[in-house]
Amino acid sequence: MNQRTSSRVRKALLISLSAAFLIPALAATGAKAAVKPAAIKYQSKFGSMTFPKKFPEGTTLEITQWSHFVPMYDKWFDKYAQEWGKENNVKVVVNHISLGQLASSLSSAIAAKQGSTLYEMLAPPSAFIQGLQPLNKMNQAAAAAFGKRTSVCKHSSYLPIKHEWYGFCHGWVPDPGDYRVSLWKKVGYPTGPHTYADLLKGATKIYKSTGIPSGGGLSPQIDGEYFARSVIWSFGGSIQNAKGQVTFDSPQVIKAVEFVRDLHKHAQTPEVFTWTPASNNQVYIAGQASYIQNSISFYRSAQDVHPKIADDTGFRPGLRGPTGQLHQTAHVYFIYVMPKYVKNKEKKEAAEKFMLDLEANYSNATYNSKLYNFPAFPSTVPQLTEKGGWLDHDPFGSKPANKLNVLRTAPKWTAWLGYPGYANPAISEIYHEHLLSAMMAEVAQGKKTPQEAVKDTTAQIKKIFAKWRKRGYVLGGS
C-alpha cells in the first residue's frame, strides 16, 4: 500500500468512525423520529371518580355509533373496544350504522326504553335531553384529568339553563374550505378564495371556462346545513344570540341567502339539490368541483383513489364575509349520550370509564382517523399541534407534508350549531328538521325571494323556540 492509498484509507476510516459516533449523537441531541401516538393505558382514577380495575362478571356495554368516514378508524376502534373490554372484564358490543340513522335510532330507543348503553351522536343531541341521563360527574372528572375543553365541545354538550351535561363530547372535526389549486390559479387566485366574494367571482370564471361547478350543498343533509350556517355566520347573521333570543330575521341573513342564490345561479348545477352526505366528496374526487366545504375525509379518499386530485387540493380556514367575519361550522361533533333507561350500576360505570379511557388515549383515535378526529381536550393529543407534529409532517403522505397546517388554527374559526349561544334543544331540532338548507334551496330554485324565505323560516324557528322555552330548556325571551 503506497502512501497516497494509505492516506485515503485512513481518511475513509475517520469518516466512517465519525459517522458511527455522529448518528447516535444526532439522535440524542434532537434528530426527530416520526411522531407516534402514545401507548394505550387504562386508568382507574379520573379527577374525583374512581373505578374498579375489573368489573363484576356479566358486565356488558353496547355502543351504537356511525360508520366512520375514514374506514381505518372503525378497524382501530373495534379492536380497541375489545381490548378495553378484556382488560376491564366487560363484554363490549359495537354496532355501526350510517349517520342518517343515528337520530332515529336514539329516538326509537328512548321511546321503547331499551337499546344500547351509549349512542354516539354527530351533532348536538339536546333535542333528546328529556330521555338522556345527566353526565355531570364524568364531565367534571374529565376536566380535572385533561384540563381545558374546546369551546366547540363545551357548547355542544352542556345546557346552562339546566346546569346539565347531557352528553360527553370526546372530539370534533374541522370543516375547512377545500379548493382545486390549478383551477383557482388560472383565474387569479393562487391560494384559493379568501372571501365569499372571491368564491362567487372565481367559481363563476372557472365554471364558464371549464364547465366545472362549485360545491356548496343545497339539500336537506349534513353538508347543506353546515354550508348554510357558515355563510350566515360569516355574513354576520345567526339563529339566536348568546342569550337564546331568536335573531334570524335580519339584513345579514338576507344578504347571506342572496349570496347563496347568486352562487347557484352563476357557478353551480341542479345536482346540489339532491346531494347525499357523500356527494361533495364524490364530485370533488372525480374532478367535478372547484370548491367544497368539507372535512378532510374526502382528501384521504382522494389520496387513495385519485392522488393527482389530492396533490392539487388546497385548504382554507373557511371564507370571510363582507365585514371580515369568519365562522366555519365544525363538520362532526362526537357526542356520547346515555339514555335514562340504562339503570344497572355496573353498566353505567363501565360506560363512563370507557368514555374517559377513550379520551385519555385520544392520540390513538386522532392518528387512526388519519387526523380527522380532533380532541375535545387538546392536552390529550400534543402530537397533533406541537412543532414538528402531525400537522407539520402529515404521517399519511400529504404533499407538501405540512398541507394540513391550516387546521392548527381551527379552534379559532370553528363555531357550533348554536353559535354564539349554546346548542340548546331548539337549535338541535332546527338542525334535524333541515330548516336552513330547505330555505336556501327554495330561494336558489326561485320559489321564494330571500326576504320571503327568511321571514317564513323565522316563523318556524320562533315556534320551535317557544315550545322549548315553555318546557324550560331555552333561555331568554322571543
N, C-alpha and C positions, 0 to 999 in steps of 0.2 A: 504494500500500500504506500503510494507516494505521499509527500507532504500535503499536496493540494487536496487529494482524495481524503486523507485523514482529517483535514480541516473541515471538509464538507460533512463528514460523518459526525464529527464532534458537534458541529452546528445543528445538524438534524436531530442528534440526540438531545441537545439542550432544548430545542424547540418542543420535542416530544415530552420531555420531562416537565417543561414549563406548562404545557397544555394539561398534563396529567394533574398537576397541582392547581392550575388555574380554574379548571372546570368545577371542582368541588368548592373552591374559594368563591367563585361567582354564585354558586347555589347558596352558599352560606351568607353571602352579602347582598342578596336581593334579586338574583335572576329568578323570575316568577314562573312557576309551573302553571298549567291550566287550572283555573279555579273550579273546584268541585263542591257539590252540596255537602252539608255537614253529615256526619254519621248519625243514623237514626237511633234515638234514645227515647225510652218511655219513662216518664216521671210519675211519682206518687203524690207530689205536692205542688199546687199552683196557688200562690197567694195564701189565702186562708182556707182553701179547700184541700183536703187530704183524701186520697183514695187507697183502697186495698191493693196490694201487689198482685193478688189473684182474686177474681170474683168467684162467688159460690158456683158450684156445679149447676149447670142448667141455665145460666145467664145467657140471654140472647140479645142481639142487636140487629135490627133490619133497617137498611138505609135505601131510600129511593132517591135517585138523582139522575141528571141528564146524561146522555151520551156526549161526551166532551167533543168540542170541535177539533181538538188535537188528539187523535187516537192513542198516541203514546201515553197520554195521561191516564186514560182508563186502564191500560195494561198495568201501569205502575200502581194506580190506586187500588185496584182489585187485589193485587199481590200484597200491597201494604196492609190493607184491611184484614186479610187472612193472617198475616204475620202478627199484626196487633192483637187479633183475637186469640191466637195461640199463646202469645206472651201473657195476656191478661185473663185467660181461661174463659173467653166469651165466644159463642158461636155467632159469627158475623155473616150476614147475607146482604149482598149489594145488588139492587135492581136498577138497571139503566133504562131510561125511557127518553123519548125525544123532548126537546124543550117545550114544544107546543102542548105536551100532555101534562106538564108539571102542575099548573094551576088547577086543572080539572081533577087530577089525581088527589091532590091535597084536599080540595073541596069535598070530593066524594068520601074520602077517609074521615074527615071531620063529621060529615053528616051521618055516616054509618057508625061512628065511634069505634072504628077499628082500622088497622092498617099498619104502615111502617112506623118504627120508632122515631126516625128522623127523615125529613124531606129537605133536600137541598133546592132552594128556590133561586132563580137567576135575576129576579127583580124584587124590590121590597114587598114582602107579603103581608103588609099591615092590614090589608082589607080582610084578612083571615084572623085577625088578632083575637076575636072573641072565642075562637076554637084552639088557641095556642097557649102553651104554658109560658109564664114569665121565666126568663133565663138570666135574671139579675145577678144572682150569686156567681154564676160561672163567668159572666162578662166582667164582673168586678175582679174575679180571680185572674182572668186573662190580662186585664190592665195591670194588675200587681206584678204578674210574671213577665210580661212582654213590653210594658211601657206605653208610649203614645200610640194611639189608634188613628188611622187616617180619617179625615172628615167624611169622605165618601162612605166608609163603612159605618161610622157612628150615625150619620143622618139616615142611613138605610135600614137600621135595625133597632132604633131607640125611639120611643114616643114620649116626649117631655110631659104632655098633659096628664099622662098616667104614671109617669116615672117608671116606665117599664121597658126592659129589653125584651122584645118579642121574638128575637132571633139572634143567632150568632153568626156574624159576617166574618168569614175566615179569609176572604180575599176578594179581589175585584180585577177588572180588565180595562185598560185604557182603550180609547176609541179614536185613534188619530185620523188625520186626513191622509189619503193614500193616492199617489198620482204616478202616471207614466212619465218618467223623466224625459225621454226622447220626444214625445208628443208636445209636452209643455215647453221644452227648449225651443222647438221650431216656431212657436208663436210668441216668443219673447219672455218666457218665464222659466229660466234655467233652474230655479229652485222651487218650481211649482207655484200654485196660487197661495197668496198670503192672506187675502181677504175674500169675502163673498163677492165683492165687486170684481176681483180678479177671476174668480171661478166663473162668473157669468160671461165675462168678456173673453177669457181664454178658452173656455169649454165651447163657446159658440164658434170661435175660429177653428178649433180642432174639428168640430162636428161638420162644419161647412167644407173644410178642406179634405177630410179623410172619411167622413161618414161614421166616425167612432163617437158615440154619445157619452155624456157624463152620467155617472151614477147618482144616487140620491133616491132612496125608496119612497114610493107613494102608495104602498099597500099596507093593509092592517096587520103588521107583524113587527118584530123587534127593530129591524133596520129603519122602517118607515117612521116608527115612533121616536127613535133616537135622533134621526136626521132632523125631524120637525123640531124637537126640543133644542137641539144645538143651534139651529138657525134662530129660533125665537129668543133664546137666552142671549146670543151674541148680538142680536139687534136691540137688546135692552128690555125685552118683554119677559113675562113669567106667568105661570098659572096662579101662583099665590105669592105673597110677600113673606117675610120672616115671621110675621105674627099670625100667619094662617088665614089671611084675608084674600079673597079672590081678586086678582088684578089683571085678568086676561084681556078684557075689552079695552085695549089701549092702542094708541097710534103706533107704538113699537111692534106690537104683534101684527097689526095690519100690514106694516112695511115688510115684515118677515114673510108673511103669506104672499104678498105681491112679488117678493124675490123668488120664492119657490115657483110661482106661476110663470114668471119670466124665464127661469132656468129651464123649466119643462118645455116651454114654447120654442126656445131657441137652441136647446142643446140636449134634449132627451127624446126617447121614443116611448110609445104607449106601453111597452113591456113593464115599465116600472110600476104600473098599477096592479100587476099580478105577481110581483116578486114574492118568493118564499124567503125564509131566513138564509138560505144558501145561495140565492140568485146573484147577489152582487159579487160574492166570491167567484162564482162560476163565470160570469160575463167578464170580470176583470182578468182572470187567468186565461180565458180564451182570447184575450186581446181586444175585447169589445167594450171597454170602458176607459175613459181618460182619467177619471177621478171617482173615488168612492170614499165613504166614511165607514171604516170598519176596523175591528181588532186585527191583530197580526195573524190570525188563523189562516186567512186567505193566502198570506205571504208564505207561511210554512208549507201550505199545499203547493203553491207555485214553485217553491224550491225543489219539490219532488217531481212534479209533472211538467213544469214549463220553466226551467231555470232562467231562460232569457228574459221572460217577463219579470221574474223575481229580481234579477240583476238590474232591470230597467225601472224598478219601483223606488220612489222616494216617499218620505213621510214628513207630514207637517203636524204641528200641535193644534189641529183644527184651524179654523179661519176666523179672522176678526170681522166684526160687524161695522156699521157706519161710524160709530163713535169709538172704535178701537177695542170694544169688549170681546173677550174670547172665553166662551164657556162650552166645553165639549162634554157631552154625557159620557159616563162610563158605559162600556158595552155589556158587561155582565157584572152582577153582584152575587157572590157566592154566599148564600144565607141559609144556614141550617135552622130548621124550626122543629119543635117537638109538640105534637098535638096533646090536648088535655086528656085524651083517653089513655095515654101512657101512665099507668098508675104504679106499676111494680118498682119498688125502691132500687133494687139492684140494676134493673134495666135502665132506669133514669140516670143512675150514677155512671153506668158503663157508657151511656151516650155522652154524658158530659165529659168524661175522661177522654173518650175518643176524639171529641172536638178539640179539646185543649192539647192533646198529644199531636194532633194534626197541625195545629198552629205552631207548636214547638218545633216540629220537623218540616216547616214550610219551605225551607230551601230545596227540599226534595220535590215538593209539589210544584214550585216555580220551575225548577230545572226540567222535570219530566213533562211539563206542559209546554216545553220549548219557550219559556219566558212569557207565556200567555197569562198565567195566574200571577198577579201581584199580591203581596201580603197585606192583610189588614194591619198588621203590626210590623213596620219596616225593620225593627231590630231583629226579627227572626230570619231575615234574608239579607245580610250585609253584602253578600256576594253579588247581588243584583246591581247596586248603585255605587259601590266603592270604586275608587280609582283603580283602573285595570281590571274591573269586574266584568260581569256578563254583558252589560250594556256597552262597555268599551270594546270588548272582544267576544262577540256572539259565539258561543260554543257550537252553534248549529249552522255555521258556514255562510253568514252574510258577507256580501261583497259591496262595499268595504266592510271590514269587521265591526266598525262602530256605527253601522247604518241605523241601528235601533236606539242610538244615544238620545234621540229626541224624546224618548219615553222617560228619561230621567226626571224631567220637569212635569210629568203628567199630573202629579197631585195638585199642582198649582193651577192647571187649566181644566181639570176634570170636575164636573158637577154631578149631582144626583137627582133623582126624579122629582123631589120636592123643592129643589133649589129656588130661592135662597132659604126656605124653611126646611122642615123635616118631611120625610116621606110618610105622611100620615095616611090613614085608611082611605080618605077621599082621593088623594093623589094616586094611591095604589089602584083603586077602582077605575079611575080615569085612564090609567095606563092599560089595564087589562081590557077595557072597553074600546081601546084604539080610537079615541075621540080625535086626537090631533092628526094622525095620519089620514083619517077619513075626511077631516076638514080640508087638509092640504089637497087631497085628491079631488074633492068637489070643485075647488077653485081652479085647479090645473085643467080639469075637464070642461070648464066653462059652465058648470051647473049653478054656481053661485058667484057673486062678487066677493072680494076679500072682506069687505065690510059686513055683508050678509052672513058669511060663513063664521066670522069671528063672533058676531052677535049671537047667532044660533048656538055655537059651541059654548059660549059663555053661559047661556041659559042652562045648558046641560050640566056644565061644571058646577054652577051655583046650586042646582038641585041636588047633586051628589054631596057637595059640601054641607048643605043644610041637613041632609039625612044623618051624616056622621057627626055633625055638630050637636044635633039633638040627642044623639046617643052618648055624647060626652067624650068623643075621641078627636075632636079638632078644636084648636084654639081660635080666638078671635071672633069678630062679627062678620057679617056678609060683605 
